[in-house]
Amino acid sequence: MRWPRWSISAGRGDFLPILIGCICLFISVPSVVLLLVNPDRNSGTIVIPLLVVLGAGIIIGVCFIVLGIQICAPPGSRAYRISHGRFFSW
């Protein structure tokens, strides 16, 4: 029996990775900013592990957004070249 292959995107033009990345960033970024700007007085031991977990959420969110841009951008466009690491190619 073959197991179905699970994929985060169905193909060209699928914007699900961008949506997942935006949700991860929407959850993680405000919490990190709040922890860095206005930490609670008695939260000394939990701040560092929480910042690590939220930082991982930010990294995962940015990776999903880059993946979504790679899938959705038409070949040859500036967004396509930047998301594929070709910053200075013409």
N, C-alpha and C positions, 0 to 999 in steps of 0.2 A: 504494500500500500504506500502510495506516495503522499507525503504531507504537503499541504498547500504552501506555497512560498509567500511569506508575508513581506510586503514592501511598503515603505512609508509614502511613496509616490506612485501614481499609476502611469506616469509618462510625461511627455511634453505638455507644459501648460498647467500642470497640477500645482495648486498653491497651498496644499496642506502643510508642507514643511514650513512655509512662511507663517502660517497661522499658528503652528505649534511653537515656533521660535518666538513669536510675538507674545504668546501666552506665558512662556517661560520668563521672558524679560519683564512682562507686566507684573508677574508675581515677585521676581527676585530683586529688581533694581530699586523699587521704593523701600523695601526692607533693608537693603544694604545701606542706602543713603540715610535712612532713619537711624540705623545702628551706628553709623560713623558720625553723624551730626549730633544726635541727642541720645546717648546711651543711658540706660537706667543705672542708678547708683549701685544697686545690689545684683547686677547681672554680670559680674566679673568673670565667672568661670564658664558661662555658656556663650559668651560673645564670640570667642575665637572659633569654636566648632560651628557655630551658626553662620559666621562669616565664610567659613570654608564651604559649607553646604550651599549657601546662597551664591557664592562665587562660582561654584560648579554649575549651578542653574543658569547663571549669566553666560558662562562659556558654552553650555549646551544650547541655549537660546540663540546665541550668535552663530553657532555652527549650523543650526537648522535654518536660520535666515539666509546664510550664504548658500546652503544647499538649495533652498527654494529659489533664490535668484539664479543659480546655475540652471535650474530646470525651467524656469519661466522666461528668462531673457532670450530673445532671438539671437542666433549666432551672428557675430560681427558687431553687435552693439557694444557700447562702452560698459554697460553693466555686466555683460557676458564676459568681456575681457578682464575686467577687474575681479569678478568672482572666480575666474579660473586662474588668477595669479599673473596675468599678463598686463602689468600696469603701464609699461612704457612702449608697448608694441603699437605700430601704426596700422 
